[in-house]
Amino acid sequence: MNAPALKEWPLWEVFVRSKQGLEHKHCGSLHASDARHALQMARDVYTRRQEGVSIWVVPSASITASEPDSKDAFFDPAADKVYRHPTFYEIPDKVGHM
């Protein structure tokens, strides 16, 4: 396979959940022809030591992110909504770790 063909494949973001973790964490990016191919490549590249229990692959083009330069305007309005802080809620023991 030649390098120009690889660059024409879509870029995918890879998220892996480790055996100890409860959440998926971003591990990196890779080029793949489709979702199944991206999943197989992610397994081979990011879980070589069998540390993962789950992998998500997401097309990079599908991710929408906030702008770092707009962080003050974007995140400051949440500071005045104290009811969103978890101190106002009691979580029952049967819920488990949250």
Buried (B, 14 or more C-beta within 10 A) or exposed (E): EEEEEEEEBBEBBBBBBBEEEEEBEEBEBBBBEEEEBBBEBBBEEBBEEEEBEEBBBBBEEEEEEEEEEEEEEEEEEEEEEEEEEEEEEEEEEEEEEE
